[in-house]
């Protein structure tokens, strides 16, 4: 009985949906708390990456996700990563934030949720943070330790806190 229960629990906690019949290339200690992760072809997920929350996380083809990256997706939001994108180590991507109205305790306020979209052919440097509602256009480069909290047009290079455009890809 206990064996069957554990098997069902593992199936629930570690269900991965892929477009191909083979698992993606996973590093050690990849944590899949989120059961709504869809992974494309030829994806490399390095060590100690964490997917959590209960909303959709959709990863395109040929994506690389660096060590210690954390991706959180809420039920009414989602995180969508386009094909051929590279996310360096220690990135933090989240589609929600806490409410901060002064008329209620912060701990009792509903979260504010808005999907995150990362385009095709992007490169996010080490320790980049992407917050709720941000859309990073196709072909963008986000410098190390930058914070993305708004939309970035296609083929822009951005750096800083908050991330600001410094030039365009030619």
Backbone bond lengths (Angstrom), bond angles and torsions (degrees), N, CA, C in turn:
res aa  C-N    CA-C-N  psi(-1)  N-CA   C-N-CA  omega(-1)  CA-C   N-CA-C  phi
1 X - - - 1.447 - - 1.530 110.82 -
2 X 1.333 115.75 -48.73 1.460 120.54 -179.98 1.528 110.75 -63.29
3 X 1.322 116.30 -38.16 1.464 120.82 179.20 1.530 110.92 -61.63
4 X 1.320 117.16 -43.74 1.468 121.57 178.49 1.527 110.98 -64.45
5 X 1.317 116.23 -41.03 1.461 120.98 179.35 1.532 110.87 -63.39
6 X 1.324 116.97 -44.32 1.465 120.64 177.65 1.524 111.67 -63.15
7 X 1.326 116.67 -39.08 1.466 120.14 178.15 1.530 110.38 -62.38
8 X 1.321 117.65 -45.22 1.472 121.53 178.38 1.525 110.84 -61.91
9 X 1.338 116.63 -41.59 1.461 120.69 179.16 1.530 110.51 -62.16
10 X 1.333 117.38 -45.29 1.472 120.48 178.71 1.514 110.98 -62.14
11 X 1.327 117.25 -41.50 1.464 120.35 178.43 1.521 110.81 -62.18
12 X 1.321 117.47 -38.40 1.466 121.48 179.72 1.534 110.79 -69.43
13 X 1.322 116.53 -46.27 1.466 120.42 -174.34 1.518 113.80 -75.53
14 X 1.305 118.44 -26.99 1.453 120.02 -171.16 1.517 113.28 -122.06
15 X 1.316 117.21 33.18 1.460 120.76 177.62 1.528 108.58 -78.18
16 X 1.312 116.54 122.11 1.460 122.19 178.66 1.516 107.06 -119.15
17 X 1.330 116.44 130.55 1.456 120.38 176.74 1.519 108.02 -103.22
18 X 1.316 116.94 120.96 1.455 120.33 178.70 1.515 109.54 -122.40
19 X 1.337 115.92 155.07 1.457 120.76 177.93 1.531 111.10 -77.82
20 X 1.307 117.00 -15.57 1.457 120.06 179.69 1.523 109.74 -116.25
21 X 1.313 116.38 172.89 1.458 119.45 -175.83 1.526 112.99 -86.67
22 X 1.321 117.99 -0.87 1.455 121.93 179.96 1.524 109.58 -111.89
23 X 1.319 115.70 147.42 1.460 119.32 176.53 1.523 109.82 -67.39
24 X 1.337 117.30 152.23 1.457 119.61 175.22 1.523 109.88 -66.84
25 X 1.311 116.87 168.89 1.449 122.57 178.73 1.525 108.15 -78.29
26 X 1.331 117.04 103.88 1.460 122.15 -174.80 1.516 110.93 -105.10
27 X 1.342 116.36 135.14 1.446 121.32 172.85 1.522 110.48 -78.22
28 X 1.327 116.09 -175.56 1.458 120.49 179.49 1.517 111.97 -74.76
29 X 1.311 116.46 150.38 1.464 124.10 175.14 1.521 114.15 58.08
30 X 1.318 118.33 35.23 1.466 120.71 173.06 1.519 106.67 -75.12
31 X 1.329 116.98 125.53 1.463 122.91 -173.86 1.519 109.23 -105.61
32 X 1.322 116.28 115.73 1.462 122.29 -178.82 1.519 109.84 -111.92
33 X 1.324 116.92 77.96 1.462 119.65 175.19 1.519 110.11 -76.42
34 X 1.320 116.60 -32.71 1.466 122.24 179.89 1.528 108.94 -76.98
35 X 1.325 117.21 129.05 1.466 120.94 -179.02 1.521 111.79 -96.88
36 X 1.308 117.52 10.94 1.461 121.30 -176.59 1.528 110.39 -120.79
37 X 1.336 116.41 45.95 1.461 122.65 -179.28 1.524 108.54 -101.32
38 X 1.334 116.20 127.78 1.465 121.63 175.83 1.516 107.92 -116.74
39 X 1.326 115.91 125.68 1.460 121.54 -173.08 1.523 109.51 -120.24
40 X 1.339 116.21 129.43 1.459 122.24 -179.82 1.521 112.55 -76.32
41 X 1.320 115.31 -168.71 1.461 122.73 -179.75 1.524 111.31 -79.18
42 X 1.335 115.79 149.78 1.460 123.11 171.96 1.532 112.01 56.60
43 X 1.316 116.81 43.81 1.466 122.57 179.87 1.523 108.59 -98.16
44 X 1.337 116.52 137.33 1.464 122.43 176.65 1.522 108.05 -117.09
45 X 1.317 116.61 118.91 1.460 122.73 177.55 1.529 106.43 -114.68
46 X 1.318 116.30 115.92 1.454 121.37 -174.03 1.531 111.54 -79.33
47 X 1.319 117.09 -169.32 1.464 123.19 -171.80 1.527 113.73 -68.74
48 X 1.317 114.63 146.45 1.464 123.58 170.25 1.523 113.92 58.82
49 X 1.319 117.06 33.16 1.466 121.70 174.69 1.527 107.66 -84.35
50 X 1.342 116.36 141.54 1.465 120.60 -177.77 1.525 109.87 -124.34
51 X 1.335 116.06 126.11 1.463 123.43 172.50 1.522 106.46 -111.55
52 X 1.322 117.62 121.45 1.456 117.59 178.47 1.513 111.41 -145.60
53 X 1.334 115.49 172.89 1.454 122.45 -171.90 1.514 108.88 103.79
54 X 1.334 116.30 -171.03 1.467 119.30 -177.51 1.522 112.66 -129.52
55 X 1.315 118.16 12.45 1.464 121.99 178.19 1.514 111.64 -102.30
56 X 1.329 116.74 176.63 1.460 120.13 -176.50 1.530 113.08 -71.20
57 X 1.318 114.98 137.53 1.459 123.03 168.14 1.520 104.98 -124.39
58 X 1.332 116.74 115.03 1.463 121.74 -175.68 1.524 107.89 -117.76
59 X 1.324 116.00 119.68 1.458 122.55 -177.11 1.524 108.19 -113.86
60 X 1.331 116.85 123.90 1.458 122.07 -178.22 1.521 112.77 -73.06
61 X 1.323 115.66 -172.29 1.464 123.06 -179.72 1.531 110.99 -76.13
62 X 1.332 115.84 150.97 1.470 123.59 172.71 1.526 113.05 59.36
63 X 1.319 117.40 33.24 1.467 122.41 -179.89 1.525 108.85 -94.28
64 X 1.340 115.62 144.11 1.459 121.64 174.21 1.527 107.81 -121.98
65 X 1.338 116.02 130.41 1.463 121.98 -179.78 1.522 107.74 -121.83
66 X 1.348 116.14 119.15 1.457 122.77 -173.00 1.514 114.93 -74.30
67 X 1.333 113.78 166.36 1.461 123.01 -179.99 1.529 112.22 -50.67
68 X 1.321 115.72 144.83 1.474 124.73 172.24 1.527 114.36 62.35
69 X 1.309 117.80 17.90 1.465 120.71 176.02 1.520 109.03 -75.39
70 X 1.345 116.69 144.22 1.459 122.36 177.20 1.524 108.92 -124.78
71 X 1.336 115.98 129.94 1.465 121.75 179.69 1.523 107.97 -127.39
72 X 1.337 115.91 122.17 1.465 121.99 -179.41 1.522 109.29 -117.89
73 X 1.330 115.96 133.95 1.463 121.25 179.50 1.527 110.18 -133.50
74 X 1.340 115.62 129.58 1.465 122.60 179.51 1.522 110.76 -91.51
75 X 1.309 116.83 159.23 1.460 122.42 -176.26 1.526 112.50 -57.37
76 X 1.320 119.34 -37.09 1.465 121.70 -179.02 1.522 113.23 -96.90
77 X 1.307 117.55 8.54 1.461 121.72 -179.27 1.510 110.87 -117.61
78 X 1.308 115.97 -125.97 1.451 121.82 178.20 1.515 110.63 144.45
79 X 1.328 115.15 155.23 1.458 122.41 174.10 1.518 106.62 -125.01
80 X 1.335 115.87 125.03 1.462 122.61 -175.18 1.524 108.45 -125.09
81 X 1.331 116.55 120.35 1.459 122.37 -176.68 1.522 108.19 -116.72
82 X 1.339 116.70 122.30 1.456 122.43 -176.07 1.523 113.58 -74.91
83 X 1.324 115.21 167.18 1.465 122.99 179.95 1.531 111.51 -58.23
84 X 1.334 115.40 151.01 1.468 123.51 170.57 1.526 113.40 61.48
85 X 1.309 117.44 28.69 1.466 122.10 -179.91 1.524 109.65 -99.00
86 X 1.333 114.98 144.38 1.464 122.25 177.21 1.529 107.80 -116.06
87 X 1.322 115.62 127.41 1.463 121.54 175.42 1.522 106.30 -118.42
88 X 1.329 116.46 115.09 1.463 121.09 -177.03 1.530 110.58 -71.93
89 X 1.309 115.27 178.36 1.463 122.16 -176.54 1.528 112.33 -61.50
90 X 1.318 115.20 151.34 1.465 125.62 171.08 1.524 114.19 65.57
91 X 1.315 117.81 22.49 1.470 119.60 175.32 1.527 109.11 -71.69
92 X 1.340 115.69 154.71 1.460 122.42 178.87 1.520 106.89 -134.66
93 X 1.333 116.38 116.79 1.462 121.84 -176.39 1.525 107.31 -125.35
94 X 1.346 116.53 124.86 1.464 120.60 -175.89 1.524 109.93 -144.02
95 X 1.321 116.40 140.81 1.472 121.39 -176.54 1.529 113.58 -103.61
96 X 1.326 118.18 15.07 1.468 119.84 -178.55 1.517 111.06 -144.86
97 X 1.325 113.73 165.29 1.457 122.45 177.59 1.530 106.73 -147.86
98 X 1.302 117.48 162.89 1.460 120.59 177.98 1.523 110.69 -85.44
99 X 1.323 115.99 148.32 1.456 120.38 171.50 1.521 109.61 -68.35
100 X 1.338 117.29 150.31 1.462 120.39 -177.39 1.533 112.49 -133.57
101 X 1.322 116.82 28.81 1.463 120.58 178.11 1.528 109.62 -61.45
102 X 1.328 117.08 140.14 1.464 119.80 -179.35 1.526 112.58 -76.70
103 X 1.321 117.72 -11.53 1.460 121.43 -177.03 1.525 113.75 -86.35
104 X 1.325 117.79 -1.50 1.462 122.40 -178.16 1.521 109.44 -141.96
105 X 1.310 115.90 152.39 1.458 119.46 173.23 1.529 108.93 -62.44
106 X 1.310 116.86 136.72 1.466 120.29 179.86 1.523 110.50 -56.55
107 X 1.323 116.81 -40.48 1.466 120.12 -177.05 1.521 113.50 -65.26
108 X 1.339 118.21 -16.20 1.464 120.82 -179.14 1.529 112.92 -103.93
109 X 1.321 117.50 -1.18 1.462 120.28 -176.92 1.522 111.43 -83.48
110 X 1.322 114.52 145.98 1.459 121.08 177.20 1.529 109.66 -67.80
111 X 1.331 117.26 145.78 1.465 118.96 176.38 1.528 110.91 -69.88
112 X 1.312 115.22 154.75 1.461 122.41 173.85 1.524 105.63 -101.37
113 X 1.333 116.48 120.80 1.461 121.62 -171.68 1.520 110.15 -119.93
114 X 1.330 116.50 136.34 1.460 122.25 175.28 1.526 107.87 -155.82
115 X 1.339 118.69 131.38 1.464 121.44 -174.55 1.525 113.46 -60.47
116 X 1.318 114.93 154.25 1.462 123.76 174.33 1.523 107.66 -110.68
117 X 1.335 115.97 132.73 1.464 121.74 177.94 1.524 108.81 -124.18
118 X 1.320 116.22 125.49 1.461 122.05 175.05 1.524 106.10 -116.41
119 X 1.319 116.85 123.42 1.460 121.84 -172.65 1.517 114.20 -71.48
120 X 1.318 114.47 -173.83 1.465 122.69 177.75 1.528 109.40 -79.02
121 X 1.330 116.06 150.60 1.465 122.55 172.35 1.524 111.98 59.08
122 X 1.327 117.22 40.30 1.466 121.28 177.63 1.522 109.93 -101.88
123 X 1.322 114.76 160.06 1.455 121.65 174.47 1.517 107.49 -133.87
124 X 1.327 116.15 116.08 1.458 122.12 175.48 1.516 107.50 -103.94
125 X 1.341 116.90 120.24 1.457 121.68 -178.03 1.519 112.59 -70.32
126 X 1.321 114.75 178.06 1.462 120.74 -177.13 1.528 111.80 -61.88
127 X 1.316 115.35 139.65 1.470 124.64 175.67 1.525 113.92 61.96
128 X 1.315 117.68 29.66 1.467 121.66 175.10 1.524 108.75 -75.80
129 X 1.334 116.83 141.70 1.457 123.00 174.19 1.521 108.36 -115.31
130 X 1.341 116.35 130.03 1.463 121.86 176.59 1.525 106.86 -119.93
131 X 1.342 116.03 122.00 1.461 121.48 -174.97 1.520 112.50 -101.28
132 X 1.319 115.17 169.79 1.465 123.97 -176.24 1.522 112.00 -47.78
133 X 1.322 115.31 140.56 1.454 121.75 173.76 1.509 115.91 78.52
134 X 1.314 118.53 -4.69 1.467 120.64 -178.25 1.525 110.47 -77.16
135 X 1.326 115.06 140.28 1.460 121.81 171.49 1.516 107.23 -122.51
136 X 1.317 116.04 122.06 1.459 122.04 176.31 1.518 106.15 -102.87
137 X 1.321 116.82 117.91 1.463 121.65 -175.40 1.518 113.07 -67.04
138 X 1.321 116.03 170.92 1.459 122.21 178.24 1.526 110.43 -59.44
139 X 1.332 116.18 142.87 1.453 121.81 171.96 1.510 116.02 72.75
140 X 1.318 118.84 14.61 1.471 121.00 -177.50 1.527 111.80 -82.56
141 X 1.338 114.35 153.47 1.454 122.54 172.18 1.524 106.67 -120.92
142 X 1.339 116.09 128.26 1.463 121.68 178.74 1.523 106.86 -115.75
143 X 1.345 116.21 118.31 1.458 121.60 -176.86 1.513 113.24 -64.97
144 X 1.331 115.16 157.06 1.460 122.27 -178.80 1.522 111.55 -53.44
145 X 1.318 115.97 141.32 1.470 125.73 176.29 1.521 113.94 63.53
146 X 1.319 117.91 17.67 1.468 120.98 177.76 1.517 110.48 -81.16
147 X 1.337 115.74 157.27 1.456 122.58 177.48 1.526 108.21 -119.39
148 X 1.335 116.13 116.88 1.465 121.66 -179.59 1.522 108.04 -100.43
149 X 1.343 116.61 115.42 1.462 120.80 -179.27 1.524 112.08 -127.66
150 X 1.329 116.95 12.87 1.467 121.57 178.05 1.524 108.36 -151.39
151 X 1.309 116.82 -179.08 1.462 121.22 -177.80 1.523 111.30 -77.67
152 X 1.331 114.72 144.89 1.460 122.23 176.74 1.521 107.13 -122.58
153 X 1.334 116.69 127.67 1.464 121.72 179.72 1.524 111.08 -67.24
154 X 1.328 115.98 161.03 1.466 122.59 179.87 1.531 112.01 -54.82
155 X 1.318 115.67 142.27 1.467 125.22 171.22 1.523 114.34 61.32
156 X 1.319 117.46 30.18 1.462 121.63 176.63 1.525 109.68 -98.19
157 X 1.322 115.30 150.61 1.457 122.48 172.99 1.522 106.05 -110.60
158 X 1.340 116.05 122.85 1.461 121.03 -175.20 1.524 110.38 -127.60
159 X 1.343 115.25 150.48 1.465 121.31 176.49 1.522 108.68 -146.76
160 X 1.327 116.26 160.60 1.450 121.16 169.68 1.511 115.76 104.15
161 X 1.351 113.63 178.97 1.461 122.91 179.09 1.522 107.25 -127.48
162 X 1.314 118.62 104.44 1.467 127.31 -7.45 1.531 110.79 -72.62
163 X 1.327 115.67 162.91 1.467 121.30 -177.73 1.524 110.58 -63.96
164 X 1.339 115.36 131.25 1.467 121.82 177.63 1.514 109.23 -128.50
165 X 1.327 115.06 146.91 1.461 120.89 -179.24 1.524 110.57 -67.00
166 X 1.351 115.54 133.10 1.464 119.52 173.35 1.524 111.41 -112.44
167 X 1.338 116.85 -25.28 1.462 120.99 173.45 1.516 109.52 -172.10
168 X 1.324 115.08 -179.87 1.469 121.70 178.60 1.517 109.70 -113.80
169 X 1.317 116.23 151.48 1.469 119.97 172.49 1.516 108.78 -70.44
170 X 1.299 116.49 137.51 1.472 121.88 179.74 1.509 110.52 -102.25
